[in-house]
Structure formats: structure tokens, C-alpha cells
Amino acid sequence: MARRWLGGIAQFLRREFDAGWPVFLFFLIGFSLMILIIKLALAEFSIGIAVLSNAMIGALIAAKAALVLDETSLARSLEKYRRIVAVVAKTLFYAALSVLLGYVERFLEAFHKVHTLGGAILYVVSNANHFRLLAWALGTSIVFGLYFSCLEISRRMGKGELFRLFFNAPASAEMNLSNVSSRER
């Protein structure tokens, strides 16, 4: 009985890994680039940022969130609209969520410092760098927008075609010309 239970858990983890690793890799690269740009911009002011750990944690959360969102009724209801509507709606959803989570994080830090609800709210309002938070949300939105755009293109082209487009060796020019002439017939 325990062996079957452990086997079921192993199968579940394997399915989650298979579904999640390409999405995780996409977000890891996107968030690493975003954090690296921020780090380069802040280097002049000697402000340090942990690039890899922040990118990895963000990529894990973003990958799971994106996969979960695709299974919700919101995603299914967006299927009847043009693809641009789905991409924009999902991107705006994550942009709003990013801003909200940014303020929640700052509120929790402030609450830890001042130990009162009202004091934490006042602390966040007066001390939070709102422009930095909005810049972070914009960067996150760009990464999510690229992900959802690639996802829609991949679905339209067929499973594995987007990967082949970018990572397979190009066919020779002679082969491309024969494919074009055969389509014209």
C-alpha cells in the first residue's frame, strides 16, 4: 500500500517537473535578465541585489502560477477571444498581482518594524519607493507578456514547433526553395 502511495507521489512529481521545467527556465532567464538590468542601473549607487536567488525563487513562483492560471476558468473563458486579448488580460492580471504582492511585502516588513497595523500602513505610504515597485511590476509584466505571447504562438504552430523554429539547424537554401515551389503547386 505504501509503495503504491509513494509511486503515485513520484508520478505526480514527475508530471509536475515535465510540465514545469521549460516554463521555469523561461522565467529564470527573463527574471535574471531583469534583475541584472536593475543591478547594473543601481551599481552606480552601490546598492546590491541578489540576482540568482531572487530570480530562481521568482521563476519557481511564476512558473507554477502561470501553469495554474492556464487551468482556471479565467483562461478557458479567454479562449473565445482573439489571442491578443488573452495575452493582454493575463499580463495585466500578473502586473496587478505583482504590484499587490510588492506592497504586501513592504507592509509585512514595516509591520515587523513598527508592530502596529496603522503604523505599518503609514510607514509603507511614506517610505516605500513607489517608482521602484512600479518599475519592478513593469519588468515582471514584460516577462509574463513574452511568456504568454510565446505560449499562444506555440499553440498555433503546434506542439514543439516553436522550439524547432529557434533551436533546430536551418535547412539549406536549396531545400527551402523546393518547399516553396511545392506549396505553390
C-alpha positions as CSV (number, residue, x, y, z in Angstrom):
1,M,0.0,0.0,0.0
2,A,2.8,2.4,1.0
3,R,4.7,1.5,-2.1
4,R,1.7,2.3,-4.4
5,W,1.2,5.6,-2.5
6,L,4.9,6.5,-3.0
7,G,4.7,5.5,-6.6
8,G,1.7,7.8,-7.1
9,I,3.6,10.7,-5.5
10,A,6.6,10.0,-7.7
11,Q,4.4,10.0,-10.8
12,F,2.8,13.3,-9.7
13,L,6.2,14.9,-9.1
14,R,7.4,13.7,-12.5
15,R,4.4,15.1,-14.3
16,E,4.8,18.5,-12.5
17,F,8.6,18.5,-13.3
18,D,7.9,17.7,-17.0
19,A,5.3,20.4,-17.3
20,G,7.1,23.0,-15.3
21,W,10.8,22.9,-16.2
22,P,10.5,24.7,-19.6
23,V,8.3,27.4,-18.0
24,F,10.7,27.7,-15.0
25,L,13.7,28.0,-17.4
26,F,11.9,30.8,-19.4
27,F,11.1,32.8,-16.2
28,L,14.5,32.1,-14.8
29,I,16.2,33.6,-17.8
30,G,13.7,36.5,-18.0
31,F,13.9,37.4,-14.3
32,S,17.7,37.0,-14.3
33,L,18.0,39.5,-17.1
34,M,15.5,41.9,-15.5
35,I,17.4,41.7,-12.1
36,L,20.7,42.1,-13.9
37,I,19.5,45.3,-15.6
38,I,18.3,46.6,-12.3
39,K,21.6,45.7,-10.7
40,L,23.6,47.4,-13.4
41,A,21.4,50.5,-13.0
42,L,21.9,50.6,-9.2
43,A,25.6,49.8,-9.3
44,E,26.4,53.5,-9.6
45,F,24.8,54.0,-6.2
46,S,26.5,50.9,-4.6
47,I,23.1,49.2,-4.0
48,G,23.4,45.4,-4.1
49,I,20.8,42.9,-5.2
50,A,21.0,39.2,-5.1
51,V,20.5,38.1,-8.7
52,L,20.4,34.4,-8.8
53,S,18.5,33.6,-5.7
54,N,15.8,36.2,-6.4
55,A,15.5,35.1,-10.0
56,M,15.2,31.4,-9.0
57,I,12.6,32.0,-6.4
58,G,10.6,34.3,-8.7
59,A,10.9,31.8,-11.6
60,L,9.6,29.0,-9.4
61,I,6.6,31.0,-8.3
62,A,5.9,32.5,-11.7
63,A,6.2,29.1,-13.5
64,K,3.7,27.5,-11.1
65,A,1.4,30.5,-11.2
66,A,1.4,30.6,-15.0
67,L,0.7,26.8,-15.2
68,V,-2.1,27.1,-12.6
69,L,-3.7,30.1,-14.4
70,D,-3.9,28.1,-17.6
71,E,-6.1,25.6,-15.8
72,T,-8.6,28.1,-14.4
73,S,-12.0,29.2,-15.7
74,L,-10.5,32.6,-16.5
75,A,-8.1,31.1,-19.0
76,R,-10.9,28.9,-20.5
77,S,-13.1,32.0,-20.8
78,L,-10.4,33.9,-22.7
79,E,-10.2,31.1,-25.3
80,K,-13.2,32.6,-27.2
81,Y,-11.5,35.9,-27.7
82,R,-8.7,36.9,-30.0
83,R,-5.3,35.8,-28.8
84,I,-4.1,39.3,-28.1
85,V,-7.0,39.8,-25.6
86,A,-5.9,36.6,-23.8
87,V,-2.2,37.7,-23.7
88,V,-3.1,41.3,-22.5
89,A,-5.6,40.1,-19.9
90,K,-3.2,37.5,-18.4
91,T,-0.3,40.0,-18.5
92,L,-2.4,42.7,-16.8
93,F,-3.6,40.2,-14.2
94,Y,0.1,39.4,-13.3
95,A,1.0,43.1,-13.4
96,A,-1.7,43.9,-10.8
97,L,-0.7,40.9,-8.7
98,S,2.9,41.9,-8.8
99,V,2.1,45.4,-7.5
100,L,-0.2,44.0,-4.9
101,L,2.4,41.5,-3.7
102,G,5.1,44.2,-3.7
103,Y,3.0,46.3,-1.4
104,V,2.2,43.3,0.8
105,E,5.9,42.5,1.1
106,R,6.6,46.1,2.1
107,F,3.7,46.1,4.5
108,L,5.0,42.9,6.3
109,E,8.5,44.4,6.6
110,A,7.0,47.6,8.0
111,F,4.7,45.7,10.4
112,H,7.8,43.8,11.6
113,K,9.5,47.1,12.4
114,V,6.6,49.1,14.0
115,H,4.3,46.3,15.3
116,T,1.1,48.1,14.6
117,L,-1.3,47.9,11.7
118,G,-1.8,51.7,11.3
119,G,1.9,52.4,11.8
120,A,2.8,49.8,9.1
121,I,0.4,51.4,6.6
122,L,1.8,54.9,7.3
123,Y,5.4,53.6,7.1
124,V,4.7,52.0,3.7
125,V,2.9,55.1,2.3
126,S,5.7,57.4,3.4
127,N,8.8,55.2,2.9
128,A,8.1,52.8,0.1
129,N,9.8,53.6,-3.2
130,H,6.7,53.5,-5.4
131,F,8.6,54.1,-8.6
132,R,10.9,51.2,-8.0
133,L,7.9,49.0,-7.2
134,L,6.2,50.1,-10.4
135,A,9.4,49.5,-12.4
136,W,9.6,46.0,-10.9
137,A,6.0,45.4,-11.9
138,L,6.6,46.6,-15.4
139,G,9.6,44.3,-15.8
140,T,7.6,41.4,-14.5
141,S,4.8,42.2,-16.8
142,I,7.1,42.3,-19.8
143,V,8.5,38.8,-18.9
144,F,4.9,37.5,-18.4
145,G,3.8,39.1,-21.7
146,L,6.6,37.5,-23.6
147,Y,5.8,34.1,-22.0
148,F,2.1,34.3,-22.8
149,S,2.9,35.5,-26.4
150,C,5.2,32.6,-26.9
151,L,2.6,30.2,-25.5
152,E,0.0,31.4,-27.9
153,I,2.4,31.2,-30.8
154,S,3.4,27.7,-29.8
155,R,-0.2,26.6,-29.5
156,R,-0.9,28.0,-33.0
157,M,2.1,26.4,-34.6
158,G,1.7,23.0,-32.9
159,K,3.5,21.2,-30.1
160,G,7.3,21.5,-30.4
161,E,7.3,23.7,-33.5
162,L,8.3,26.9,-31.7
163,F,11.2,25.0,-30.1
164,R,12.2,23.6,-33.5
165,L,12.0,27.1,-35.1
166,F,14.5,28.6,-32.7
167,F,16.8,25.6,-31.9
168,N,17.0,23.3,-34.9
169,A,19.6,23.9,-37.5
170,P,18.3,25.8,-40.5
171,A,17.5,23.8,-43.6
172,S,19.7,24.5,-46.7
173,A,18.6,27.2,-49.1
174,E,18.1,24.6,-51.8
175,M,15.6,22.7,-49.5
176,N,13.8,25.9,-48.7
177,L,13.3,26.7,-52.3
178,S,11.9,23.2,-53.1
179,N,9.4,23.6,-50.2
180,V,8.2,26.9,-51.5
181,S,7.8,25.6,-55.1
182,S,5.9,22.6,-53.9
183,R,3.5,24.7,-51.9
184,E,2.8,26.9,-55.0
185,R,1.6,23.9,-57.0
